[in-house]
Amino acid sequence: MLSQALDSGRRISGHIMTLLLFTKSDVLTTLLPVTLFALANAPHPHTTRILDIIIWIWIHLLKFDISNQIQDPEEDKRNKPDRPLPAGRITAQNAADVRWLLLPICLMFSAMYGRQTLASSACFEALSIWYNEFGGHKAGLSKNLLTAVGYTCLEAGATIVAGSGPCLDSISARAVALSCAVFATTLHAQDFKDEEGDRFIGRRTLVTLFPTFARISMMLGVPLWSFFLSRLWNVDFVCSVAFIAYGTVVGGRFMVYRTASADKQSCKLYSLWFALAHLLPGYWRFFYST
């Protein structure tokens, strides 16, 4: 009996680890920034809902990541062999079953928080199908646009989950729109580390098509967004200087350091910058909201 219980426990923990590995690469780039954004952006955030926020974001990410990773597992064998499919932890058919099982779970969970959260979940699913099943990720422009709008759906839904009302207020809506603009114009920061693999399979991204322009746009775009967001949210002088200086360092790294390992580190620093940018609406609410 004890050995059977231990075997069952190991199998269950193995399945949980497999699901976590699907979303491993999105913890710093999506889960953490969107969670911080929801707590900072909600007009009356409930700290008791932190777990709700994380679960809501994570199950949507899991559904998307499974859909994305079953499209071309051969690519992951070359570039990301530790992912569940190339590592042999789960078959593509079983992964697809989990992906479609998550769809009603996401919708029902979202419906608990109101129509706008349900609409955000449904919109995210439609964009996911366009991105993965219909090849939206294969062209640089559509990839960036779909990713930015999908990210916005996550932010909008998570903000409502965090707050006390069933819809976004004007400040929250402005913050979501700005976040979409920032992400749409800087998200190619995540493509530099995958440049070699993208070129190998012929994926057209801004980084593979216009590598020099892509690096210049990061060098200029990140500090300019840092300055603009600091002014827009009325951040004090000391914090503004620190945020702009950090943005300048992050943007400059993409231009100066161009190896694959350096690009991975630059991407991590960019993710931290993006997470900090997500806190600025909360700064405004704390000091200026009445």
C-alpha positions as CSV (number, residue, x, y, z in Angstrom):
1,M,0.0,0.0,0.0
2,L,2.7,2.4,1.0
3,S,4.8,1.7,-2.2
4,Q,1.7,2.2,-4.3
5,A,1.0,5.5,-2.7
6,L,4.6,6.6,-3.2
7,D,4.4,5.5,-6.9
8,S,1.2,7.5,-7.3
9,G,2.7,10.5,-5.7
10,R,5.8,10.4,-8.0
11,R,3.6,10.1,-11.0
12,I,1.4,13.0,-10.0
13,S,4.5,15.2,-9.2
14,G,5.9,14.2,-12.5
15,H,2.8,15.3,-14.3
16,I,2.8,18.6,-12.4
17,M,6.4,19.2,-13.3
18,T,5.6,18.5,-17.0
19,L,3.0,21.2,-16.9
20,L,5.3,23.7,-15.2
21,L,8.0,23.0,-17.8
22,F,5.6,24.1,-20.5
23,T,5.5,27.6,-19.0
24,K,9.0,27.8,-17.5
25,S,10.3,30.4,-20.0
26,D,7.3,32.7,-19.4
27,V,7.7,33.1,-15.7
28,L,10.0,36.2,-15.9
29,T,8.6,37.5,-19.2
30,T,4.9,37.2,-18.6
31,L,3.7,35.7,-15.3
32,L,5.7,38.0,-13.0
33,P,5.1,41.3,-14.9
34,V,1.4,40.7,-15.5
35,T,0.9,39.7,-11.8
36,L,2.6,42.9,-10.7
37,F,0.7,44.9,-13.3
38,A,-2.6,43.6,-12.1
39,L,-1.9,44.4,-8.4
40,A,-0.5,47.9,-9.3
41,N,-3.2,48.7,-11.8
42,A,-6.4,47.6,-10.1
43,P,-8.2,50.5,-8.5
44,H,-8.9,48.5,-5.3
45,P,-6.7,45.4,-5.3
46,H,-7.4,42.5,-3.0
47,T,-4.2,41.0,-1.7
48,T,-6.3,37.9,-0.9
49,R,-6.6,37.4,-4.6
50,I,-2.9,37.1,-5.4
51,L,-3.2,33.3,-5.8
52,D,-6.3,33.8,-8.0
53,I,-4.4,36.2,-10.2
54,I,-1.4,33.8,-10.6
55,I,-3.6,30.8,-11.3
56,W,-5.7,32.8,-13.9
57,I,-2.6,34.0,-15.7
58,W,-0.8,30.6,-15.5
59,I,-3.6,28.4,-16.9
60,H,-4.0,30.8,-19.8
61,L,-0.2,30.7,-20.4
62,L,-0.2,26.9,-20.1
63,K,-3.0,26.6,-22.7
64,F,-1.1,28.9,-25.1
65,D,2.3,27.4,-24.5
66,I,1.1,23.8,-25.2
67,S,-0.6,25.0,-28.3
68,N,2.6,26.7,-29.4
69,Q,5.0,23.9,-28.6
70,I,3.0,21.1,-30.3
71,Q,3.3,23.0,-33.6
72,D,7.0,22.2,-34.3
73,P,8.5,19.9,-31.7
74,E,11.5,19.3,-34.1
75,E,12.6,22.9,-33.6
76,D,12.6,22.5,-29.8
77,K,14.8,19.4,-30.2
78,R,17.5,21.6,-31.6
79,N,17.0,24.8,-29.5
80,K,15.1,23.9,-26.3
81,P,15.5,20.1,-25.7
82,D,14.5,20.5,-22.0
83,R,10.9,21.3,-23.0
84,P,8.4,18.5,-22.2
85,L,7.8,17.3,-25.8
86,P,11.4,16.9,-27.0
87,A,12.3,15.5,-23.5
88,G,9.8,12.8,-24.0
89,R,7.8,13.7,-20.9
90,I,4.5,13.8,-22.8
91,T,3.3,12.9,-26.3
92,A,2.0,15.5,-28.7
93,Q,-1.5,13.9,-28.7
94,N,-1.7,14.0,-24.9
95,A,-0.5,17.6,-24.9
96,A,-3.1,18.5,-27.4
97,D,-5.8,16.9,-25.2
98,V,-4.6,18.9,-22.2
99,R,-4.6,22.1,-24.3
100,W,-8.3,21.7,-25.4
101,L,-9.3,20.5,-21.9
102,L,-8.0,23.8,-20.5
103,L,-10.2,25.9,-22.8
104,P,-13.5,25.4,-20.9
105,I,-11.6,25.6,-17.6
106,C,-10.2,29.0,-18.5
107,L,-13.5,30.3,-19.7
108,M,-15.4,29.1,-16.6
109,F,-12.8,30.4,-14.3
110,S,-12.9,33.8,-16.1
111,A,-16.7,33.9,-15.9
112,M,-16.5,34.0,-12.1
113,Y,-15.1,37.5,-12.3
114,G,-17.4,39.1,-14.8
115,R,-18.1,39.6,-18.5
116,Q,-14.9,41.6,-19.2
117,T,-12.7,38.9,-17.8
118,L,-14.6,36.3,-19.8
119,A,-14.2,38.4,-22.9
120,S,-10.4,38.8,-22.2
121,S,-10.2,35.0,-22.0
122,A,-12.1,34.4,-25.1
123,C,-10.1,37.0,-27.1
124,F,-6.9,35.5,-25.8
125,E,-8.0,32.1,-27.1
126,A,-8.9,33.5,-30.5
127,L,-5.5,35.2,-30.8
128,S,-3.8,32.0,-29.7
129,I,-5.5,30.0,-32.5
130,W,-4.5,32.7,-35.0
131,Y,-0.9,32.7,-33.7
132,N,-0.4,29.0,-33.5
133,E,-2.8,27.0,-35.6
134,F,-3.0,29.5,-38.4
135,G,0.7,30.5,-38.5
136,G,0.5,34.0,-37.2
137,H,3.9,33.5,-35.5
138,K,5.7,32.9,-38.8
139,A,5.7,36.6,-39.9
140,G,7.4,39.3,-37.8
141,L,4.6,41.9,-38.1
142,S,1.7,39.6,-37.2
143,K,3.8,37.8,-34.5
144,N,4.5,41.1,-32.7
145,L,0.9,42.4,-33.1
146,L,-0.7,39.2,-32.0
147,T,1.7,38.8,-29.0
148,A,1.1,42.4,-27.9
149,V,-2.7,42.2,-28.1
150,G,-2.7,38.8,-26.4
151,Y,-0.5,40.2,-23.6
152,T,-3.0,43.0,-23.3
153,C,-5.8,40.5,-22.9
154,L,-3.9,38.9,-20.0
155,E,-3.3,42.2,-18.3
156,A,-6.9,43.3,-18.7
157,G,-8.3,40.1,-17.3
158,A,-5.8,39.8,-14.5
159,T,-6.4,43.4,-13.4
160,I,-10.2,42.7,-13.1
161,V,-9.4,39.5,-11.1
162,A,-7.2,41.6,-8.8
163,G,-9.8,44.4,-8.3
164,S,-13.2,44.7,-6.7
165,G,-15.2,45.7,-9.8
166,P,-16.3,43.7,-12.8
167,C,-14.6,46.1,-15.3
168,L,-11.6,48.4,-15.8
169,D,-11.7,52.0,-14.8
170,S,-10.3,54.8,-17.0
171,I,-6.8,54.7,-15.4
172,S,-6.6,50.9,-15.7
173,A,-7.7,51.1,-19.4
174,R,-5.0,53.7,-20.1
175,A,-2.4,51.6,-18.4
176,V,-3.4,48.5,-20.4
177,A,-3.3,50.5,-23.7
178,L,0.2,51.9,-22.9
179,S,1.5,48.5,-21.9
180,C,0.3,47.2,-25.2
181,A,2.2,49.9,-27.1
182,V,5.4,49.4,-25.1
183,F,5.3,45.7,-25.6
184,A,4.5,45.9,-29.3
185,T,7.5,48.1,-29.9
186,T,10.1,46.3,-27.7
187,L,9.0,42.7,-27.5
188,H,11.6,41.7,-30.2
189,A,14.0,41.9,-27.3
190,Q,13.0,38.2,-26.7
191,D,13.9,37.3,-30.3
192,F,17.6,38.0,-30.2
193,K,18.4,35.0,-28.1
194,D,16.5,32.8,-30.6
195,E,18.0,34.4,-33.7
196,E,20.0,31.4,-34.8
197,G,17.1,29.0,-34.5
198,D,14.7,31.4,-36.3
199,R,17.1,31.7,-39.2
200,F,17.6,28.0,-39.4
201,I,13.8,27.3,-39.8
202,G,13.3,30.5,-41.9
203,R,11.1,32.4,-39.5
204,R,10.8,36.0,-40.4
205,T,11.2,38.3,-37.4
206,L,12.4,41.8,-37.1
207,V,15.6,40.5,-35.7
208,T,16.3,38.1,-38.6
209,L,15.1,40.6,-41.3
210,F,16.7,43.8,-40.0
211,P,19.2,42.9,-37.2
212,T,20.9,46.2,-37.0
213,F,17.7,48.2,-37.0
214,A,16.3,45.9,-34.3
215,R,19.2,46.5,-32.1
216,I,19.2,50.3,-32.7
217,S,15.4,50.3,-31.9
218,M,16.1,48.7,-28.5
219,M,19.0,51.1,-27.8
220,L,16.7,54.1,-28.4
221,G,13.3,52.7,-27.6
222,V,13.8,51.4,-24.0
223,P,15.2,54.7,-22.6
224,L,12.7,56.8,-24.5
225,W,9.8,54.7,-23.2
226,S,11.4,55.0,-19.7
227,F,11.4,58.8,-20.0
228,F,7.9,59.0,-21.4
229,L,6.3,56.6,-18.8
230,S,8.1,58.4,-15.9
231,R,6.6,61.7,-17.0
232,L,3.2,60.3,-17.8
233,W,2.8,58.7,-14.4
234,N,4.4,61.7,-12.5
235,V,7.2,59.7,-11.0
236,D,9.5,61.7,-8.7
237,F,12.8,62.9,-9.9
238,V,15.1,60.4,-8.2
239,C,13.0,57.4,-9.2
240,S,12.7,58.8,-12.8
241,V,16.5,59.1,-13.1
242,A,17.0,55.6,-11.8
243,F,14.4,54.1,-14.1
244,I,15.7,56.0,-17.2
245,A,19.3,55.1,-16.3
246,Y,18.4,51.4,-16.0
247,G,16.5,51.6,-19.3
248,T,19.5,53.2,-21.0
249,V,21.7,50.4,-19.8
250,V,19.3,47.7,-20.9
251,G,18.8,49.2,-24.3
252,G,22.5,49.8,-24.8
253,R,23.4,46.2,-24.0
254,F,21.5,45.0,-27.1
255,M,23.7,47.2,-29.2
256,V,27.0,46.6,-27.5
257,Y,26.9,42.9,-26.6
258,R,25.8,40.7,-29.5
259,T,26.7,37.1,-28.5
260,A,23.9,34.5,-27.9
261,S,24.8,34.3,-24.2
262,A,24.8,38.1,-23.9
263,D,21.4,38.3,-25.6
264,K,20.0,35.9,-23.1
265,Q,21.2,38.1,-20.3
266,S,20.0,41.2,-22.0
267,C,16.5,39.6,-22.3
268,K,16.4,38.9,-18.6
269,L,17.4,42.5,-17.8
270,Y,14.7,43.7,-20.3
271,S,12.1,41.5,-18.5
272,L,13.0,43.2,-15.2
273,W,12.7,46.6,-16.9
274,F,9.3,45.7,-18.3
275,A,8.2,44.5,-14.8
276,L,9.3,47.8,-13.3
277,A,7.3,49.7,-15.9
278,H,4.3,47.7,-14.9
279,L,4.5,49.1,-11.4
280,L,4.2,52.8,-12.5
281,P,0.4,52.9,-12.7
282,G,0.4,51.8,-9.0
283,Y,2.9,54.6,-8.2
284,W,0.4,57.1,-9.6
285,R,-2.6,55.5,-7.8
286,F,-0.7,55.6,-4.5
287,F,0.5,59.2,-4.6
288,Y,-2.1,61.0,-6.8
289,S,-5.4,59.0,-6.9
290,T,-8.1,60.5,-4.7
